[in-house]
Amino acid sequence: MEPKGDRRRASAKPVRWIGSSRDDLRAFPEAVRLRVGGALWEAQLGRKAAWAKPLKGFGGAGVLEVVDDHDGDTYRAVYTVRLAGMVYVLHAFRKKSKSGVGTPRREIALVEQRLKRAGEDHDQWLASRKTTSR
């Protein structure tokens, strides 16, 4: 009989990192990395972490963000579950502006660009699965 932990891991969706998102997240403080990692694990299991919320301007809950305050700084990680069978991490950054709670326009533009790249990567992944399953 397979141990319960192995069965859960086998059903988890893979995570793909777009652009510098993985390196950027690795530069975050450990407590923030753990919080983001928890949200990504929930997404891999097909669930939404209570501390993840839809990113405004992306039409629903397909693009989510985790916002965490640590030591006077605000950190954000953005990921998408829009593309079936995969979790894509689009962006991770420290919010530098102290005014307003909104995501800066340049960061939104980068998320839009990386979401497009994730869609292209997903299309290639689907095509490769079709050719290998023949």
N, C-alpha and C positions, 0 to 999 in steps of 0.2 A: 504494500500500500504506500502511495506517495505521501510524504509529509505535507501538511496543510500549507506551510510557507512556500514550498516549491510550486504547488498548484497555483497559488495566487500570483507568483512571479511569472509563471508561464502564460497567464492570461493578461498580463500588463502590456499596455501599448508601449512601443518604443518611443524614446524621446530623440528628436533631431534638433540640433542647434544651428541657428542661422546667424551668419556674420560672426561678430565677436562676442555674441551673447554668453557663451560658456566661459570665456576668459574674463569677461566683465563681471559675471556672477561670482567667479572664484575670487575676485578682488574684494567682495563684500565681507563685512564682519561675519564671523562664524554663526552668531545667533540669527542673522538675517538669512544666510545661506540655508540654515536648517528650516526656517519658516518657508522659504521659497521651495526648497526641496520637498517639504511636506505637501505643499499645494500641487507640485508636479506629480508626486506619487498618487495623490487622489485622482488627478486627471488621467494618469496611466490606467487606473482602475475603473475609469468611466464615471467618476464622481467629481463634484465640485467642492473644494475646501470652503469652509465657512468664511475664511478670511480672504478669499479670492472674489473679485467682483468684475462684472463686465466693464470693459474699457469704453468710455463714452465715444460715440461717433463711429462705431463699427457694427451697428445694427444687431444688437442682441448679445447673447451670452457666448458667442463663438470665439471672441477674443477677450481674454481675461487678464487682469493685472493683480499682482500682490503688492501692497504698499506696506512698508514697515519702517517705523521710526527707531533709530538707534543712535544713542550718544549725540543727540542734537541734529542728526542728519536724517533725511528721508530717502529710502531706497525703493526702487520699483523694478519689478520684473513683469514682462508681458509675454503671454503665450497664447497659442490657439489650439482649439480642439475641433475646429471646423472641418479638418481634412481627415476623413475616416481612417481609423487604424493607426493613427500617429498623433503624437503631441509635439508641436513645434514651439521651441522657445525663440521668440522673435527679438527681444531686447531686454537688457538689464542695465540700469543706470542709477546714479545718485542724483537726486534732484538738487540742483544748485541754487535755483531761485528761492528766495525766502518769502516772496510775495505771491499770494494766491495758492490754491490747492490743485489747480488744473495742471494737466500735463503740458509742458511747453510744446509749441507748434513744431519745432525742429525734431523733437522726439517722436511726435505723432507721424511726421513725414517719414522718418526712418522706419517706424513700425509698418506703415503702409508699403514701403519699398520691400521690406523683408517679408511681409505677408505675401506679396506677389512672388518673391523668390521661393517661399515655402510651397506655394501652389505649383510652381514649375517643378520643384523637387518631388513633390507628391505625384505629379503626373508621370515623371520619369520612374519613380518607384513602382507605380501601378503598372506601367508598361513593362518593366523588367519582371514583375511577378507573372504577367501574362505569358511572356516568352519562356520563362523557366518552368511553367506549369504544363507546357505542351508535351 
